[in-house]
Amino acid sequence: MEKRRKRKNPHYFTRKDTNPIFFAGISEEDQFCLITEAAEDNISEIHHRQPVIINQTDINRYLNLELQGSAFLKECSKPDLIFHEVSKDVNKPTNNTASLIQSV
């Protein structure tokens, strides 16, 4: 049986409260990796994973972790995200206009 590929469309994400989004990550020397987790219910329609988001009030605690980082990340409150589909023009590096984040 032929497996049909789900059509992928780009989306624009922002916090419902309009505050900046801060992603959890790890770095060593010149390498960096975003930490991901299972997607929230509404986001799982788009993708099964999402970046771990840290609230601004938790940033200093996160940066000063010595051990048990995963427990800290699980206990952090998650902000509500909103999103909408945007034009595939966002995939072209030469495009750089505010209109790229408008809903299609």
Biopython code that builds the backbone (N, CA, C, O; Angstrom):
import numpy as np
from Bio.PDB.StructureBuilder import StructureBuilder

atoms = [
    (1, "MET", "N", (0.842, -1.177, 0.000)),
    (1, "MET", "CA", (0.000, 0.000, 0.000)),
    (1, "MET", "C", (0.892, 1.247, 0.000)),
    (1, "MET", "O", (1.841, 1.339, 0.778)),
    (2, "GLU", "N", (0.585, 2.179, -0.858)),
    (2, "GLU", "CA", (1.367, 3.408, -0.971)),
    (2, "GLU", "C", (1.056, 4.335, 0.204)),
    (2, "GLU", "O", (-0.105, 4.591, 0.523)),
    (3, "LYS", "N", (2.086, 4.816, 0.816)),
    (3, "LYS", "CA", (1.914, 5.735, 1.935)),
    (3, "LYS", "C", (1.860, 7.159, 1.403)),
    (3, "LYS", "O", (2.782, 7.606, 0.721)),
    (4, "ARG", "N", (0.789, 7.865, 1.713)),
    (4, "ARG", "CA", (0.663, 9.250, 1.249)),
    (4, "ARG", "C", (1.392, 10.181, 2.195)),
    (4, "ARG", "O", (1.259, 10.086, 3.415)),
    (5, "ARG", "N", (2.158, 11.072, 1.618)),
    (5, "ARG", "CA", (2.891, 12.058, 2.422)),
    (5, "ARG", "C", (1.967, 13.200, 2.781)),
    (5, "ARG", "O", (1.277, 13.757, 1.927)),
    (6, "LYS", "N", (1.965, 13.533, 4.030)),
    (6, "LYS", "CA", (1.172, 14.663, 4.485)),
    (6, "LYS", "C", (1.832, 15.948, 4.000)),
    (6, "LYS", "O", (3.042, 16.126, 4.143)),
    (7, "ARG", "N", (1.056, 16.815, 3.445)),
    (7, "ARG", "CA", (1.581, 18.082, 2.932)),
    (7, "ARG", "C", (2.034, 18.955, 4.096)),
    (7, "ARG", "O", (1.274, 19.188, 5.036)),
    (8, "LYS", "N", (3.262, 19.434, 4.030)),
    (8, "LYS", "CA", (3.808, 20.263, 5.098)),
    (8, "LYS", "C", (3.696, 21.735, 4.716)),
    (8, "LYS", "O", (4.106, 22.147, 3.631)),
    (9, "ASN", "N", (3.143, 22.500, 5.614)),
    (9, "ASN", "CA", (3.005, 23.940, 5.401)),
    (9, "ASN", "C", (3.652, 24.673, 6.563)),
    (9, "ASN", "O", (3.513, 24.252, 7.711)),
    (10, "PRO", "N", (4.358, 25.767, 6.284)),
    (10, "PRO", "CA", (4.991, 26.522, 7.380)),
    (10, "PRO", "C", (3.953, 27.235, 8.240)),
    (10, "PRO", "O", (2.877, 27.606, 7.771)),
    (11, "HIS", "N", (4.301, 27.411, 9.492)),
    (11, "HIS", "CA", (3.429, 28.092, 10.450)),
    (11, "HIS", "C", (4.231, 29.131, 11.231)),
    (11, "HIS", "O", (5.440, 29.002, 11.418)),
    (12, "TYR", "N", (3.526, 30.152, 11.675)),
    (12, "TYR", "CA", (4.110, 31.188, 12.526)),
    (12, "TYR", "C", (3.572, 30.977, 13.935)),
    (12, "TYR", "O", (2.360, 30.895, 14.137)),
    (13, "PHE", "N", (4.478, 30.889, 14.910)),
    (13, "PHE", "CA", (4.108, 30.682, 16.310)),
    (13, "PHE", "C", (4.453, 31.921, 17.120)),
    (13, "PHE", "O", (5.470, 32.572, 16.880)),
    (14, "THR", "N", (3.607, 32.234, 18.069)),
    (14, "THR", "CA", (3.876, 33.308, 19.019)),
    (14, "THR", "C", (3.164, 32.972, 20.324)),
    (14, "THR", "O", (2.267, 32.130, 20.362)),
    (15, "ARG", "N", (3.572, 33.632, 21.370)),
    (15, "ARG", "CA", (2.889, 33.428, 22.644)),
    (15, "ARG", "C", (1.573, 34.190, 22.639)),
    (15, "ARG", "O", (1.478, 35.284, 22.083)),
    (16, "LYS", "N", (0.576, 33.611, 23.255)),
    (16, "LYS", "CA", (-0.739, 34.262, 23.342)),
    (16, "LYS", "C", (-0.629, 35.587, 24.093)),
    (16, "LYS", "O", (-1.334, 36.544, 23.773)),
    (17, "ASP", "N", (0.258, 35.642, 25.096)),
    (17, "ASP", "CA", (0.432, 36.876, 25.874)),
    (17, "ASP", "C", (1.404, 37.856, 25.203)),
    (17, "ASP", "O", (1.694, 38.909, 25.771)),
    (18, "THR", "N", (1.896, 37.540, 24.042)),
    (18, "THR", "CA", (2.804, 38.342, 23.206)),
    (18, "THR", "C", (4.201, 38.552, 23.794)),
    (18, "THR", "O", (4.982, 39.321, 23.234)),
    (19, "ASN", "N", (4.535, 37.899, 24.893)),
    (19, "ASN", "CA", (5.893, 37.979, 25.435)),
    (19, "ASN", "C", (6.852, 37.209, 24.523)),
    (19, "ASN", "O", (6.417, 36.361, 23.744)),
    (20, "PRO", "N", (8.153, 37.499, 24.616)),
    (20, "PRO", "CA", (9.124, 36.768, 23.786)),
    (20, "PRO", "C", (9.135, 35.274, 24.119)),
    (20, "PRO", "O", (8.795, 34.876, 25.233)),
    (21, "ILE", "N", (9.524, 34.464, 23.155)),
    (21, "ILE", "CA", (9.659, 33.021, 23.352)),
    (21, "ILE", "C", (11.140, 32.714, 23.603)),
    (21, "ILE", "O", (12.009, 33.129, 22.835)),
    (22, "PHE", "N", (11.410, 31.987, 24.679)),
    (22, "PHE", "CA", (12.766, 31.561, 25.022)),
    (22, "PHE", "C", (12.822, 30.036, 24.955)),
    (22, "PHE", "O", (12.033, 29.354, 25.608)),
    (23, "PHE", "N", (13.750, 29.506, 24.171)),
    (23, "PHE", "CA", (13.879, 28.061, 24.002)),
    (23, "PHE", "C", (14.980, 27.512, 24.898)),
    (23, "PHE", "O", (16.013, 28.154, 25.089)),
    (24, "ALA", "N", (14.755, 26.313, 25.451)),
    (24, "ALA", "CA", (15.783, 25.625, 26.224)),
    (24, "ALA", "C", (16.764, 24.971, 25.252)),
    (24, "ALA", "O", (16.371, 24.447, 24.210)),
    (25, "GLY", "N", (18.022, 25.013, 25.607)),
    (25, "GLY", "CA", (19.031, 24.398, 24.769)),
    (25, "GLY", "C", (20.257, 24.049, 25.589)),
    (25, "GLY", "O", (20.377, 24.424, 26.756)),
    (26, "ILE", "N", (21.148, 23.336, 24.965)),
    (26, "ILE", "CA", (22.432, 23.020, 25.584)),
    (26, "ILE", "C", (23.525, 23.383, 24.595)),
    (26, "ILE", "O", (23.330, 23.325, 23.381)),
    (27, "SER", "N", (24.665, 23.753, 25.126)),
    (27, "SER", "CA", (25.775, 24.083, 24.233)),
    (27, "SER", "C", (27.075, 23.584, 24.828)),
    (27, "SER", "O", (27.224, 23.451, 26.043)),
    (28, "GLU", "N", (28.002, 23.314, 23.941)),
    (28, "GLU", "CA", (29.350, 22.933, 24.334)),
    (28, "GLU", "C", (30.282, 23.401, 23.239)),
    (28, "GLU", "O", (30.138, 23.019, 22.078)),
    (29, "GLU", "N", (31.229, 24.221, 23.613)),
    (29, "GLU", "CA", (32.161, 24.811, 22.668)),
    (29, "GLU", "C", (31.391, 25.503, 21.543)),
    (29, "GLU", "O", (30.682, 26.477, 21.797)),
    (30, "ASP", "N", (31.515, 25.019, 20.307)),
    (30, "ASP", "CA", (30.861, 25.710, 19.206)),
    (30, "ASP", "C", (29.624, 24.972, 18.695)),
    (30, "ASP", "O", (29.206, 25.188, 17.558)),
    (31, "GLN", "N", (29.035, 24.106, 19.517)),
    (31, "GLN", "CA", (27.845, 23.373, 19.119)),
    (31, "GLN", "C", (26.679, 23.721, 20.019)),
    (31, "GLN", "O", (26.847, 23.980, 21.210)),
    (32, "PHE", "N", (25.488, 23.723, 19.429)),
    (32, "PHE", "CA", (24.285, 24.089, 20.164)),
    (32, "PHE", "C", (23.157, 23.161, 19.746)),
    (32, "PHE", "O", (23.061, 22.784, 18.578)),
    (33, "CYS", "N", (22.309, 22.795, 20.686)),
    (33, "CYS", "CA", (21.178, 21.908, 20.398)),
    (33, "CYS", "C", (19.953, 22.396, 21.161)),
    (33, "CYS", "O", (20.022, 22.637, 22.366)),
    (34, "LEU", "N", (18.827, 22.542, 20.457)),
    (34, "LEU", "CA", (17.563, 22.859, 21.117)),
    (34, "LEU", "C", (17.031, 21.603, 21.785)),
    (34, "LEU", "O", (17.164, 20.504, 21.247)),
    (35, "ILE", "N", (16.432, 21.763, 22.951)),
    (35, "ILE", "CA", (15.806, 20.644, 23.647)),
    (35, "ILE", "C", (14.346, 20.597, 23.214)),
    (35, "ILE", "O", (13.657, 21.616, 23.205)),
    (36, "THR", "N", (13.882, 19.399, 22.854)),
    (36, "THR", "CA", (12.489, 19.253, 22.425)),
    (36, "THR", "C", (11.739, 18.320, 23.361)),
    (36, "THR", "O", (12.324, 17.614, 24.183)),
    (37, "GLU", "N", (10.432, 18.344, 23.207)),
    (37, "GLU", "CA", (9.548, 17.479, 23.984)),
    (37, "GLU", "C", (8.361, 17.107, 23.097)),
    (37, "GLU", "O", (8.211, 17.636, 21.996)),
    (38, "ALA", "N", (7.535, 16.211, 23.573)),
    (38, "ALA", "CA", (6.318, 15.862, 22.829)),
    (38, "ALA", "C", (5.473, 17.115, 22.656)),
    (38, "ALA", "O", (5.364, 17.937, 23.566)),
    (39, "ALA", "N", (4.881, 17.247, 21.488)),
    (39, "ALA", "CA", (4.084, 18.442, 21.185)),
    (39, "ALA", "C", (2.811, 18.488, 22.018)),
    (39, "ALA", "O", (2.212, 17.460, 22.336)),
    (40, "GLU", "N", (2.417, 19.710, 22.360)),
    (40, "GLU", "CA", (1.130, 19.918, 23.016)),
    (40, "GLU", "C", (0.036, 19.475, 22.050)),
    (40, "GLU", "O", (0.266, 19.392, 20.844)),
    (41, "ASP", "N", (-1.149, 19.191, 22.576)),
    (41, "ASP", "CA", (-2.240, 18.668, 21.746)),
    (41, "ASP", "C", (-2.495, 19.497, 20.498)),
    (41, "ASP", "O", (-2.584, 18.948, 19.400)),
    (42, "ASN", "N", (-2.612, 20.813, 20.652)),
    (42, "ASN", "CA", (-2.942, 21.638, 19.482)),
    (42, "ASN", "C", (-1.791, 21.696, 18.469)),
    (42, "ASN", "O", (-2.036, 21.862, 17.274)),
    (43, "ILE", "N", (-0.570, 21.564, 18.920)),
    (43, "ILE", "CA", (0.590, 21.623, 18.026)),
    (43, "ILE", "C", (0.855, 20.271, 17.370)),
    (43, "ILE", "O", (1.449, 20.211, 16.293)),
    (44, "SER", "N", (0.424, 19.200, 18.002)),
    (44, "SER", "CA", (0.688, 17.864, 17.459)),
    (44, "SER", "C", (0.025, 17.646, 16.105)),
    (44, "SER", "O", (0.391, 16.717, 15.385)),
    (45, "GLU", "N", (-0.940, 18.481, 15.746)),
    (45, "GLU", "CA", (-1.544, 18.402, 14.415)),
    (45, "GLU", "C", (-0.524, 18.805, 13.337)),
    (45, "GLU", "O", (-0.636, 18.393, 12.183)),
    (46, "ILE", "N", (0.465, 19.610, 13.729)),
    (46, "ILE", "CA", (1.481, 20.101, 12.801)),
    (46, "ILE", "C", (2.739, 19.241, 12.867)),
    (46, "ILE", "O", (3.313, 18.889, 11.837)),
    (47, "HIS", "N", (3.166, 18.901, 14.091)),
    (47, "HIS", "CA", (4.390, 18.119, 14.270)),
    (47, "HIS", "C", (4.326, 17.410, 15.614)),
    (47, "HIS", "O", (3.675, 17.892, 16.540)),
    (48, "HIS", "N", (4.999, 16.266, 15.727)),
    (48, "HIS", "CA", (4.948, 15.472, 16.960)),
    (48, "HIS", "C", (5.905, 15.975, 18.047)),
    (48, "HIS", "O", (5.801, 15.544, 19.196)),
    (49, "ARG", "N", (6.827, 16.870, 17.712)),
    (49, "ARG", "CA", (7.765, 17.428, 18.689)),
    (49, "ARG", "C", (7.671, 18.941, 18.672)),
    (49, "ARG", "O", (7.215, 19.536, 17.695)),
    (50, "GLN", "N", (8.107, 19.560, 19.762)),
    (50, "GLN", "CA", (8.196, 21.018, 19.828)),
    (50, "GLN", "C", (9.346, 21.395, 20.752)),
    (50, "GLN", "O", (9.708, 20.623, 21.640)),
    (51, "PRO", "N", (9.925, 22.581, 20.549)),
    (51, "PRO", "CA", (10.992, 23.028, 21.461)),
    (51, "PRO", "C", (10.448, 23.235, 22.874)),
    (51, "PRO", "O", (9.292, 23.617, 23.056)),
    (52, "VAL", "N", (11.291, 22.979, 23.862)),
    (52, "VAL", "CA", (10.916, 23.290, 25.242)),
    (52, "VAL", "C", (11.020, 24.809, 25.399)),
    (52, "VAL", "O", (12.047, 25.409, 25.081)),
    (53, "ILE", "N", (9.953, 25.411, 25.888)),
    (53, "ILE", "CA", (9.903, 26.868, 26.048)),
    (53, "ILE", "C", (10.044, 27.212, 27.524)),
    (53, "ILE", "O", (9.399, 26.610, 28.383)),
    (54, "ILE", "N", (10.895, 28.187, 27.799)),
    (54, "ILE", "CA", (11.135, 28.640, 29.178)),
    (54, "ILE", "C", (10.570, 30.050, 29.327)),
    (54, "ILE", "O", (10.755, 30.903, 28.459)),
    (55, "ASN", "N", (9.884, 30.276, 30.433)),
    (55, "ASN", "CA", (9.402, 31.630, 30.718)),
    (55, "ASN", "C", (10.565, 32.502, 31.156)),
    (55, "ASN", "O", (11.533, 32.016, 31.739)),
    (56, "GLN", "N", (10.464, 33.773, 30.875)),
    (56, "GLN", "CA", (11.548, 34.708, 31.198)),
    (56, "GLN", "C", (11.894, 34.663, 32.686)),
    (56, "GLN", "O", (13.058, 34.809, 33.058)),
    (57, "THR", "N", (10.893, 34.463, 33.532)),
    (57, "THR", "CA", (11.147, 34.426, 34.980)),
    (57, "THR", "C", (11.966, 33.204, 35.406)),
    (57, "THR", "O", (12.521, 33.194, 36.505)),
    (58, "ASP", "N", (12.052, 32.184, 34.563)),
    (58, "ASP", "CA", (12.794, 30.965, 34.882)),
    (58, "ASP", "C", (14.179, 30.897, 34.247)),
    (58, "ASP", "O", (14.918, 29.942, 34.489)),
    (59, "ILE", "N", (14.540, 31.884, 33.446)),
    (59, "ILE", "CA", (15.799, 31.807, 32.696)),
    (59, "ILE", "C", (17.017, 31.697, 33.616)),
    (59, "ILE", "O", (17.871, 30.840, 33.391)),
    (60, "ASN", "N", (17.117, 32.528, 34.630)),
    (60, "ASN", "CA", (18.296, 32.469, 35.506)),
    (60, "ASN", "C", (18.400, 31.130, 36.217)),
    (60, "ASN", "O", (19.495, 30.586, 36.357)),
    (61, "ARG", "N", (17.263, 30.588, 36.672)),
    (61, "ARG", "CA", (17.288, 29.265, 37.299)),
    (61, "ARG", "C", (17.774, 28.219, 36.309)),
    (61, "ARG", "O", (18.559, 27.343, 36.670)),
    (62, "TYR", "N", (17.316, 28.301, 35.061)),
    (62, "TYR", "CA", (17.720, 27.335, 34.039)),
    (62, "TYR", "C", (19.222, 27.430, 33.746)),
    (62, "TYR", "O", (19.905, 26.411, 33.645)),
    (63, "LEU", "N", (19.717, 28.631, 33.614)),
    (63, "LEU", "CA", (21.135, 28.816, 33.288)),
    (63, "LEU", "C", (22.056, 28.406, 34.427)),
    (63, "LEU", "O", (23.234, 28.140, 34.192)),
    (64, "ASN", "N", (21.554, 28.348, 35.648)),
    (64, "ASN", "CA", (22.371, 27.994, 36.804)),
    (64, "ASN", "C", (22.178, 26.544, 37.255)),
    (64, "ASN", "O", (22.621, 26.177, 38.343)),
    (65, "LEU", "N", (21.535, 25.732, 36.450)),
    (65, "LEU", "CA", (21.326, 24.327, 36.808)),
    (65, "LEU", "C", (22.646, 23.576, 36.831)),
    (65, "LEU", "O", (23.493, 23.760, 35.957)),
    (66, "GLU", "N", (22.811, 22.739, 37.827)),
    (66, "GLU", "CA", (23.972, 21.867, 37.858)),
    (66, "GLU", "C", (23.567, 20.439, 37.529)),
    (66, "GLU", "O", (24.257, 19.754, 36.775)),
    (67, "LEU", "N", (22.467, 19.993, 38.083)),
    (67, "LEU", "CA", (21.964, 18.646, 37.848)),
    (67, "LEU", "C", (20.446, 18.690, 37.743)),
    (67, "LEU", "O", (19.822, 19.700, 38.067)),
    (68, "GLN", "N", (19.871, 17.614, 37.298)),
    (68, "GLN", "CA", (18.419, 17.466, 37.239)),
    (68, "GLN", "C", (17.730, 18.479, 36.334)),
    (68, "GLN", "O", (16.641, 18.959, 36.647)),
    (69, "GLY", "N", (18.358, 18.796, 35.231)),
    (69, "GLY", "CA", (17.772, 19.729, 34.282)),
    (69, "GLY", "C", (16.443, 19.262, 33.732)),
    (69, "GLY", "O", (15.537, 20.071, 33.534)),
    (70, "SER", "N", (16.309, 17.960, 33.479)),
    (70, "SER", "CA", (15.055, 17.461, 32.911)),
    (70, "SER", "C", (13.906, 17.633, 33.892)),
    (70, "SER", "O", (12.788, 17.937, 33.476)),
    (71, "ALA", "N", (14.156, 17.445, 35.186)),
    (71, "ALA", "CA", (13.092, 17.652, 36.186)),
    (71, "ALA", "C", (12.684, 19.117, 36.216)),
    (71, "ALA", "O", (11.495, 19.424, 36.299)),
    (72, "PHE", "N", (13.650, 20.021, 36.150)),
    (72, "PHE", "CA", (13.340, 21.459, 36.133)),
    (72, "PHE", "C", (12.474, 21.804, 34.936)),
    (72, "PHE", "O", (11.476, 22.512, 35.076)),
    (73, "LEU", "N", (12.844, 21.311, 33.755)),
    (73, "LEU", "CA", (12.103, 21.640, 32.540)),
    (73, "LEU", "C", (10.681, 21.094, 32.578)),
    (73, "LEU", "O", (9.769, 21.726, 32.044)),
    (74, "LYS", "N", (10.475, 19.940, 33.194)),
    (74, "LYS", "CA", (9.136, 19.363, 33.295)),
    (74, "LYS", "C", (8.251, 20.160, 34.243)),
    (74, "LYS", "O", (7.037, 20.228, 34.048)),
    (75, "GLU", "N", (8.849, 20.764, 35.269)),
    (75, "GLU", "CA", (8.041, 21.494, 36.254)),
    (75, "GLU", "C", (7.717, 22.925, 35.834)),
    (75, "GLU", "O", (6.814, 23.539, 36.402)),
    (76, "CYS", "N", (8.426, 23.460, 34.864)),
    (76, "CYS", "CA", (8.172, 24.832, 34.414)),
    (76, "CYS", "C", (6.792, 24.942, 33.782)),
    (76, "CYS", "O", (6.355, 24.053, 33.050)),
    (77, "SER", "N", (6.120, 26.037, 34.074)),
    (77, "SER", "CA", (4.820, 26.254, 33.440)),
    (77, "SER", "C", (5.026, 26.566, 31.960)),
    (77, "SER", "O", (6.013, 27.196, 31.580)),
    (78, "LYS", "N", (4.110, 26.132, 31.153)),
    (78, "LYS", "CA", (4.205, 26.317, 29.705)),
    (78, "LYS", "C", (3.289, 27.461, 29.268)),
    (78, "LYS", "O", (2.114, 27.483, 29.636)),
    (79, "PRO", "N", (3.805, 28.397, 28.498)),
    (79, "PRO", "CA", (2.946, 29.481, 28.011)),
    (79, "PRO", "C", (2.008, 28.966, 26.921)),
    (79, "PRO", "O", (2.311, 27.985, 26.242)),
    (80, "ASP", "N", (0.885, 29.627, 26.765)),
    (80, "ASP", "CA", (-0.034, 29.293, 25.679)),
    (80, "ASP", "C", (0.510, 29.866, 24.384)),
    (80, "ASP", "O", (0.867, 31.042, 24.308)),
    (81, "LEU", "N", (0.569, 29.022, 23.370)),
    (81, "LEU", "CA", (1.029, 29.454, 22.055)),
    (81, "LEU", "C", (-0.146, 29.553, 21.098)),
    (81, "LEU", "O", (-1.111, 28.794, 21.193)),
    (82, "ILE", "N", (-0.049, 30.487, 20.190)),
    (82, "ILE", "CA", (-1.001, 30.575, 19.091)),
    (82, "ILE", "C", (-0.203, 30.501, 17.802)),
    (82, "ILE", "O", (0.980, 30.842, 17.777)),
    (83, "PHE", "N", (-0.844, 30.059, 16.735)),
    (83, "PHE", "CA", (-0.119, 29.914, 15.481)),
    (83, "PHE", "C", (-1.088, 29.961, 14.321)),
    (83, "PHE", "O", (-2.294, 29.774, 14.475)),
    (84, "HIS", "N", (-0.525, 30.215, 13.160)),
    (84, "HIS", "CA", (-1.295, 30.200, 11.922)),
    (84, "HIS", "C", (-0.382, 29.837, 10.760)),
    (84, "HIS", "O", (0.837, 29.989, 10.836)),
    (85, "GLU", "N", (-0.983, 29.363, 9.701)),
    (85, "GLU", "CA", (-0.235, 28.990, 8.512)),
    (85, "GLU", "C", (0.239, 30.246, 7.796)),
    (85, "GLU", "O", (-0.475, 31.246, 7.723)),
    (86, "VAL", "N", (1.467, 30.175, 7.263)),
    (86, "VAL", "CA", (2.045, 31.296, 6.513)),
    (86, "VAL", "C", (2.483, 30.808, 5.136)),
    (86, "VAL", "O", (2.487, 29.609, 4.858)),
    (87, "SER", "N", (2.844, 31.740, 4.297)),
    (87, "SER", "CA", (3.261, 31.439, 2.931)),
    (87, "SER", "C", (4.547, 30.618, 2.911)),
    (87, "SER", "O", (5.403, 30.768, 3.782)),
    (88, "LYS", "N", (4.669, 29.763, 1.926)),
    (88, "LYS", "CA", (5.907, 28.990, 1.745)),
    (88, "LYS", "C", (7.070, 29.886, 1.341)),
    (88, "LYS", "O", (8.208, 29.423, 1.257)),
    (89, "ASP", "N", (6.799, 31.154, 1.092)),
    (89, "ASP", "CA", (7.876, 32.104, 0.788)),
    (89, "ASP", "C", (8.848, 32.252, 1.956)),
    (89, "ASP", "O", (9.971, 32.715, 1.756)),
    (90, "VAL", "N", (8.444, 31.869, 3.176)),
    (90, "VAL", "CA", (9.361, 31.943, 4.321)),
    (90, "VAL", "C", (10.543, 30.996, 4.157)),
    (90, "VAL", "O", (11.568, 31.156, 4.820)),
    (91, "ASN", "N", (10.402, 30.013, 3.280)),
    (91, "ASN", "CA", (11.468, 29.031, 3.079)),
    (91, "ASN", "C", (12.581, 29.526, 2.163)),
    (91, "ASN", "O", (13.585, 28.838, 1.976)),
    (92, "LYS", "N", (12.410, 30.701, 1.600)),
    (92, "LYS", "CA", (13.428, 31.255, 0.699)),
    (92, "LYS", "C", (14.265, 32.286, 1.466)),
    (92, "LYS", "O", (13.735, 33.326, 1.855)),
    (93, "PRO", "N", (15.537, 32.029, 1.689)),
    (93, "PRO", "CA", (16.380, 32.923, 2.483)),
    (93, "PRO", "C", (16.457, 34.356, 1.961)),
    (93, "PRO", "O", (16.714, 35.279, 2.734)),
    (94, "THR", "N", (16.238, 34.552, 0.673)),
    (94, "THR", "CA", (16.316, 35.908, 0.122)),
    (94, "THR", "C", (15.081, 36.746, 0.463)),
    (94, "THR", "O", (15.099, 37.967, 0.308)),
    (95, "ASN", "N", (14.018, 36.099, 0.923)),
    (95, "ASN", "CA", (12.819, 36.836, 1.335)),
    (95, "ASN", "C", (13.001, 37.312, 2.774)),
    (95, "ASN", "O", (13.394, 36.538, 3.647)),
    (96, "ASN", "N", (12.717, 38.572, 3.007)),
    (96, "ASN", "CA", (12.895, 39.129, 4.346)),
    (96, "ASN", "C", (11.959, 40.320, 4.528)),
    (96, "ASN", "O", (12.399, 41.469, 4.581)),
    (97, "THR", "N", (10.666, 40.030, 4.623)),
    (97, "THR", "CA", (9.690, 41.096, 4.825)),
    (97, "THR", "C", (8.739, 40.701, 5.944)),
    (97, "THR", "O", (8.549, 39.516, 6.217)),
    (98, "ALA", "N", (8.149, 41.685, 6.582)),
    (98, "ALA", "CA", (7.191, 41.441, 7.664)),
    (98, "ALA", "C", (5.966, 40.682, 7.170)),
    (98, "ALA", "O", (5.293, 40.009, 7.952)),
    (99, "SER", "N", (5.679, 40.786, 5.892)),
    (99, "SER", "CA", (4.498, 40.099, 5.359)),
    (99, "SER", "C", (4.624, 38.573, 5.430)),
    (99, "SER", "O", (3.623, 37.866, 5.310)),
    (100, "LEU", "N", (5.825, 38.068, 5.621)),
    (100, "LEU", "CA", (6.029, 36.627, 5.664)),
    (100, "LEU", "C", (5.326, 35.974, 6.852)),
    (100, "LEU", "O", (5.062, 34.772, 6.812)),
    (101, "ILE", "N", (5.021, 36.716, 7.891)),
    (101, "ILE", "CA", (4.368, 36.114, 9.058)),
    (101, "ILE", "C", (2.847, 36.316, 9.036)),
    (101, "ILE", "O", (2.157, 35.947, 9.986)),
    (102, "GLN", "N", (2.336, 36.893, 7.965)),
    (102, "GLN", "CA", (0.884, 37.072, 7.848)),
    (102, "GLN", "C", (0.226, 35.740, 7.500)),
    (102, "GLN", "O", (0.790, 34.914, 6.781)),
    (103, "SER", "N", (-0.963, 35.557, 8.024)),
    (103, "SER", "CA", (-1.722, 34.331, 7.785)),
    (103, "SER", "C", (-2.117, 34.231, 6.308)),
    (103, "SER", "O", (-2.428, 35.231, 5.662)),
    (104, "VAL", "N", (-2.095, 32.996, 5.795)),
    (104, "VAL", "CA", (-2.552, 32.775, 4.409)),
    (104, "VAL", "C", (-3.888, 32.060, 4.417)),
    (104, "VAL", "O", (-4.444, 31.780, 3.355)),
]
sb = StructureBuilder()
sb.init_structure("model")
sb.init_model(0)
sb.init_chain("A")
sb.init_seg("    ")
for serial, (resi, resn, name, xyz) in enumerate(atoms, 1):
    if name == "N":
        sb.init_residue(resn, " ", resi, " ")
    sb.init_atom(name, np.array(xyz, "f"), 0.0, 1.0, " ", f" {name:<3s}", serial, name[0])
structure = sb.get_structure()
